[in-house]
Amino acid sequence: MEKRKLRINGHSHLLPYPEEIPDFMKDKGIFWVDKDRKFMLQKDWNRPITDSSFFLNEKLAWMEHFKIDHAVVLNLSQLYGNGLRLEEMKQALRFQNDFNARIQHDHPSKFTTGFVVHPGFVRGACWEIERCVEVLGMRLLCLPTHYMDTIGTWRCIFDEENEPIFELADKYNLAVEIHPYDGEKFIKLENTSWRFHLIWMLAQCADAYHFLTLNGYYEKYPNMRICFAHGGQLAQINLGRRIQGFDGRPDLFEGKKHPRKAVGHKNIFFDTLVHDTGSLELLIKNQGSNQVIMGLDDPYPLGEMESAQQSSYPGKILDLAMERQIISEPQRDAIWEDNVIQWLCGDDEKAKKDLVARIMS
């Protein structure tokens, strides 16, 4: 009997219900949800909650409706902790990690959840990695493309100062998600027309990919598997410019790895959330279909959500790619299942079998 094909969403988010968020989060202006579940809020910031599936029970119903077997839940971007005082940051990130750990523990067949650390405090970040892996049983490390260090300077996540974090990710055979946010805090442009979500977040991913590849971390830490959110979209169109720059000005890249060496590497993944088949085709031509995982970014409006206005539904881009013969049926099935499992588990065959058994239970 042929095994049923699984549909695993490799990029999802989940809000706590308002009553699950500790009082200090609202008192300090860090993050909260209003009691009517209409807005997520921070001090001087709010965003409408655009779909009921931001919350657990509604998410489960949404997944059942769209026949999604399992979801990888990342941290909330609002909880990277940039600009917070040390103790507030530690408490906020611990709340996020404990919440995600509980979701995975209580619903193991439905969710694999990630944990987040702040790279500006490397020693504390390493302690939290050890706690989340060894105590909470989590295997997915969520990192921002950029973060604020202890003197207020913004840095790329693949800065050499963060190598202790990558050493632990390698030791524990972790999957790592790289996700952009906070661009408006260090890119000196007016925050208008959603420019930081529509343009600069993609540039942030391209910048992080630039330094991952230049520093050769995909070789230095062979048990760490990186996935870039939103298809690393601008990194794909920018590949030729980076190669020409490396070849044309070698004096600027002394001791660095050639960009071409990383292309299609088995430990560098990208999700499908690029919104059009032309971009998806370029991603697959550059990196190979084996390095692409399904990513819906639900329930955000820039995710692949059911929407007549946006003419969208979960899985639409792969259906269109099949129609346009960009991918085959086996490639589509692998993007939904095998590739996500490979990113999460690497070459650990027992971990792969355990994950599938957990999903099927």
C-alpha positions as CSV (number, residue, x, y, z in Angstrom):
1,M,0.0,0.0,0.0
2,E,1.4,3.4,-1.1
3,K,2.2,5.8,1.8
4,R,-0.1,8.8,1.9
5,K,1.7,12.0,0.8
6,L,2.0,14.5,3.6
7,R,1.4,18.2,3.4
8,I,3.8,20.0,5.8
9,N,3.8,23.7,6.0
10,G,7.3,24.8,6.8
11,H,6.5,28.5,7.6
12,S,3.7,29.3,10.0
13,H,3.0,31.6,12.9
14,L,0.7,31.4,16.0
15,L,-0.5,34.0,18.4
16,P,-1.2,33.3,22.1
17,Y,-4.7,34.0,23.2
18,P,-4.9,37.3,25.1
19,E,-5.2,35.7,28.5
20,E,-2.1,33.6,27.9
21,I,0.2,36.6,27.6
22,P,1.7,37.6,31.0
23,D,0.8,41.1,32.4
24,F,4.4,42.3,32.3
25,M,4.4,42.0,28.5
26,K,1.6,44.7,28.3
27,D,2.9,46.7,31.2
28,K,6.3,47.1,29.6
29,G,4.8,47.7,26.1
30,I,6.6,44.6,24.7
31,F,3.7,42.8,23.1
32,W,0.1,41.9,23.8
33,V,-3.3,41.1,22.1
34,D,-6.4,43.0,22.9
35,K,-9.2,41.1,24.6
36,D,-11.4,41.2,21.5
37,R,-8.6,39.6,19.5
38,K,-8.8,42.3,16.9
39,F,-5.2,43.7,17.2
40,M,-1.7,42.7,18.2
41,L,0.0,45.5,19.9
42,Q,3.3,46.9,21.1
43,K,4.1,50.4,22.5
44,D,3.4,52.9,19.7
45,W,2.5,50.1,17.3
46,N,-0.4,47.9,16.4
47,R,-1.4,45.6,13.6
48,P,-4.9,44.1,12.8
49,I,-5.4,40.4,13.4
50,T,-6.6,39.6,9.9
51,D,-7.6,35.9,10.3
52,S,-9.0,33.8,13.2
53,S,-6.3,31.2,12.5
54,F,-3.8,33.3,14.3
55,F,-5.0,31.4,17.3
56,L,-4.6,27.7,18.2
57,N,-8.0,26.2,17.9
58,E,-8.9,28.2,14.9
59,K,-5.5,27.3,13.3
60,L,-6.3,23.6,13.8
61,A,-9.6,24.0,12.1
62,W,-8.0,25.9,9.3
63,M,-5.3,23.2,8.8
64,E,-8.0,20.5,8.7
65,H,-10.0,22.5,6.1
66,F,-7.1,22.9,3.8
67,K,-5.7,19.3,4.4
68,I,-2.5,20.5,6.0
69,D,-1.1,17.7,8.1
70,H,1.6,19.5,10.0
71,A,2.9,23.0,10.5
72,V,6.3,24.4,11.5
73,V,5.5,27.3,13.8
74,L,8.2,30.0,14.0
75,N,8.6,32.7,16.6
76,L,6.7,35.9,16.3
77,S,8.8,38.5,14.6
78,Q,7.7,41.1,17.2
79,L,9.6,39.0,19.8
80,Y,13.2,39.2,18.6
81,G,13.8,41.5,21.6
82,N,15.7,44.2,19.7
83,G,16.0,47.4,21.8
84,L,14.7,45.9,25.0
85,R,16.6,46.0,28.3
86,L,18.4,42.8,29.0
87,E,16.0,41.4,31.7
88,E,12.9,42.4,29.7
89,M,14.4,40.7,26.6
90,K,15.2,37.5,28.5
91,Q,11.6,37.3,30.0
92,A,9.9,38.1,26.6
93,L,11.9,35.5,24.7
94,R,11.5,32.9,27.4
95,F,7.7,33.4,27.3
96,Q,7.8,32.9,23.5
97,N,9.9,29.8,23.8
98,D,7.9,28.3,26.6
99,F,4.6,29.0,24.7
100,N,5.9,27.3,21.5
101,A,7.3,24.4,23.5
102,R,3.8,23.8,25.1
103,I,2.2,24.0,21.7
104,Q,4.5,21.3,20.4
105,H,4.1,19.2,23.5
106,D,0.3,19.3,23.5
107,H,-0.2,18.9,19.8
108,P,2.8,16.8,18.6
109,S,1.0,15.5,15.5
110,K,0.2,19.0,14.3
111,F,3.1,21.2,15.2
112,T,6.9,21.4,15.2
113,T,7.8,24.7,16.9
114,G,10.8,26.9,16.9
115,F,12.6,28.8,19.6
116,V,14.3,32.2,19.4
117,V,17.5,33.7,21.0
118,H,19.0,37.2,20.9
119,P,22.5,37.1,19.3
120,G,23.5,40.4,20.9
121,F,24.0,38.5,24.1
122,V,25.9,35.4,22.8
123,R,26.5,33.6,26.1
124,G,22.9,33.9,27.2
125,A,21.8,32.9,23.7
126,C,23.8,29.7,24.0
127,W,22.4,28.9,27.5
128,E,18.9,29.3,26.0
129,I,19.7,27.1,23.1
130,E,20.8,24.4,25.5
131,R,17.6,24.8,27.6
132,C,15.3,24.7,24.6
133,V,17.0,21.6,23.1
134,E,17.8,19.6,26.2
135,V,14.9,20.5,28.5
136,L,12.1,21.5,26.1
137,G,12.9,19.1,23.3
138,M,12.9,21.7,20.5
139,R,15.0,21.3,17.4
140,L,14.4,24.4,15.4
141,L,16.3,27.6,16.1
142,C,14.7,30.9,14.8
143,L,17.1,33.8,14.1
144,P,16.6,37.3,12.7
145,T,18.4,38.4,9.6
146,H,19.7,41.4,11.7
147,Y,19.9,42.3,15.3
148,M,21.0,45.2,17.6
149,D,24.1,44.5,19.6
150,T,24.9,45.7,23.1
151,I,26.1,49.2,21.9
152,G,23.1,49.8,19.7
153,T,24.8,48.9,16.4
154,W,22.8,46.8,13.9
155,R,24.6,43.7,12.6
156,C,23.9,40.8,10.3
157,I,23.2,37.4,12.0
158,F,26.1,35.8,10.1
159,D,28.6,38.0,11.9
160,E,31.7,36.1,13.1
161,E,30.9,37.0,16.7
162,N,27.9,34.6,16.5
163,E,29.9,31.5,15.7
164,P,29.3,30.1,19.2
165,I,25.6,30.0,18.3
166,F,26.3,28.2,15.1
167,E,28.6,25.7,16.9
168,L,25.8,24.7,19.1
169,A,23.4,24.5,16.2
170,D,25.9,22.2,14.6
171,K,26.4,20.1,17.8
172,Y,22.6,19.6,18.2
173,N,21.9,19.0,14.5
174,L,19.4,21.9,14.4
175,A,17.3,23.3,11.6
176,V,17.7,27.1,11.6
177,E,15.1,29.6,10.2
178,I,16.4,33.0,9.1
179,H,13.6,35.6,9.0
180,P,13.6,39.3,8.5
181,Y,12.1,42.1,10.7
182,D,12.8,45.5,12.3
183,G,14.1,47.0,9.0
184,E,12.4,50.3,9.8
185,K,14.6,50.6,12.9
186,F,17.9,50.8,11.0
187,I,17.0,51.7,7.4
188,K,16.5,55.5,7.4
189,L,13.4,55.8,5.3
190,E,9.9,56.8,6.2
191,N,7.7,53.8,7.0
192,T,5.1,54.2,4.3
193,S,3.2,52.1,1.8
194,W,4.4,48.9,3.6
195,R,7.8,49.3,2.0
196,F,9.6,47.4,4.8
197,H,7.5,44.3,4.3
198,L,7.2,44.4,0.5
199,I,10.8,45.4,-0.3
200,W,13.3,45.7,2.5
201,M,12.5,42.4,4.3
202,L,13.5,40.6,1.1
203,A,16.7,42.7,0.9
204,Q,17.4,41.8,4.5
205,C,17.2,38.1,3.6
206,A,19.5,38.7,0.6
207,D,22.0,40.5,2.9
208,A,22.0,37.6,5.4
209,Y,22.5,35.0,2.6
210,H,25.4,37.1,1.3
211,F,27.3,36.7,4.5
212,L,26.3,33.1,5.2
213,T,27.9,32.2,1.9
214,L,30.9,34.5,2.1
215,N,31.8,33.1,5.5
216,G,31.3,29.5,4.3
217,Y,29.3,28.6,7.4
218,Y,27.4,25.9,5.3
219,E,30.7,24.0,5.2
220,K,32.1,25.0,8.6
221,Y,28.9,23.7,10.4
222,P,27.8,20.8,8.3
223,N,25.1,19.6,10.7
224,M,23.3,23.0,10.7
225,R,20.6,23.4,8.0
226,I,19.5,27.0,7.2
227,C,16.2,28.0,5.6
228,F,15.6,31.5,4.4
229,A,12.1,32.9,4.7
230,H,10.2,34.3,1.7
231,G,12.3,32.3,-0.8
232,G,15.4,34.5,-0.1
233,Q,13.7,36.2,-3.1
234,L,16.1,39.1,-3.8
235,A,19.1,36.7,-3.2
236,Q,18.0,34.8,-6.3
237,I,17.9,37.7,-8.7
238,N,21.1,39.2,-7.1
239,L,23.2,36.1,-7.5
240,G,24.9,37.2,-10.8
241,R,25.8,40.6,-9.4
242,R,27.4,39.1,-6.3
243,I,29.5,36.7,-8.4
244,Q,30.6,39.5,-10.7
245,G,31.5,41.6,-7.7
246,F,33.5,38.9,-6.1
247,D,35.4,38.2,-9.3
248,G,35.9,41.8,-10.2
249,R,37.0,43.1,-6.8
250,P,38.8,40.2,-5.1
251,D,40.6,42.7,-2.8
252,L,37.3,43.3,-1.0
253,F,36.8,39.5,-0.3
254,E,40.1,38.3,1.1
255,G,39.6,35.1,3.0
256,K,35.9,34.7,1.9
257,K,34.2,31.9,0.0
258,H,33.1,32.4,-3.6
259,P,29.3,33.0,-3.9
260,R,29.0,30.3,-6.5
261,K,30.2,27.5,-4.1
262,A,27.0,27.8,-2.0
263,V,24.5,27.6,-4.8
264,G,22.3,24.5,-4.4
265,H,24.1,23.4,-1.3
266,K,22.3,20.6,0.5
267,N,22.1,22.5,3.8
268,I,20.7,25.8,2.5
269,F,16.9,25.8,1.9
270,F,14.4,28.4,0.8
271,D,10.6,28.4,1.3
272,T,8.1,28.8,-1.6
273,L,6.6,32.1,-0.5
274,V,7.6,34.3,-3.5
275,H,4.1,35.0,-4.7
276,D,4.6,34.3,-8.5
277,T,5.7,31.4,-10.6
278,G,8.5,33.4,-12.3
279,S,10.2,33.9,-9.0
280,L,9.6,30.3,-8.0
281,E,11.1,29.1,-11.3
282,L,14.2,31.3,-10.8
283,L,14.6,29.9,-7.2
284,I,14.4,26.3,-8.5
285,K,16.7,27.0,-11.4
286,N,19.3,28.5,-9.1
287,Q,19.1,26.2,-6.1
288,G,17.4,23.0,-7.3
289,S,14.0,21.8,-6.3
290,N,15.4,19.7,-3.4
291,Q,16.3,22.9,-1.6
292,V,12.8,24.3,-1.7
293,I,10.3,23.8,1.1
294,M,6.6,24.7,1.4
295,G,6.1,27.9,3.2
296,L,2.6,29.5,3.6
297,D,3.5,32.3,6.2
298,D,0.0,31.9,7.5
299,P,-2.0,33.6,8.8
300,Y,-0.5,36.9,7.6
301,P,-2.0,38.7,4.6
302,L,1.3,38.3,2.8
303,G,1.0,34.6,3.4
304,E,-0.6,32.1,1.0
305,M,-4.1,32.5,2.5
306,E,-7.6,32.0,1.1
307,S,-8.5,35.3,-0.4
308,A,-10.8,36.2,-3.3
309,Q,-9.3,39.7,-3.4
310,Q,-5.8,38.3,-3.7
311,S,-6.9,35.3,-5.9
312,S,-5.1,33.0,-3.5
313,Y,-5.4,29.9,-1.4
314,P,-2.8,27.6,0.5
315,G,-0.8,25.7,-2.1
316,K,-1.7,27.8,-5.1
317,I,1.8,28.6,-6.2
318,L,2.7,24.9,-6.5
319,D,-0.5,24.2,-8.3
320,L,0.3,27.0,-10.8
321,A,3.9,25.7,-11.1
322,M,2.6,22.3,-12.0
323,E,0.2,23.7,-14.6
324,R,3.1,25.7,-16.2
325,Q,5.4,22.7,-16.1
326,I,7.9,24.4,-13.8
327,I,7.8,21.4,-11.5
328,S,6.7,17.8,-11.8
329,E,4.3,16.0,-9.5
330,P,7.1,14.2,-7.6
331,Q,8.9,17.6,-7.1
332,R,5.7,19.1,-5.8
333,D,5.2,16.3,-3.3
334,A,8.8,16.6,-2.2
335,I,8.4,20.3,-1.6
336,W,5.4,19.6,0.6
337,E,7.0,16.7,2.5
338,D,10.4,15.3,1.9
339,N,12.3,18.6,1.7
340,V,10.7,20.0,4.8
341,I,11.6,16.8,6.7
342,Q,15.2,17.0,5.3
343,W,15.5,20.5,6.6
344,L,14.2,19.7,10.0
345,C,16.1,16.4,10.5
346,G,19.1,16.4,8.2
347,D,20.6,13.0,7.6
348,D,19.3,11.6,10.9
349,E,17.1,8.8,9.6
350,K,15.7,8.0,13.1
351,A,14.7,11.6,13.6
352,K,12.9,11.5,10.2
353,K,11.0,8.3,11.0
354,D,10.1,9.7,14.4
355,L,8.8,12.9,12.9
356,V,6.7,11.1,10.3
357,A,5.3,8.7,13.1
358,R,4.5,11.7,15.2
359,I,2.6,13.4,12.3
360,M,0.7,10.2,11.4
361,S,-0.2,9.4,15.0
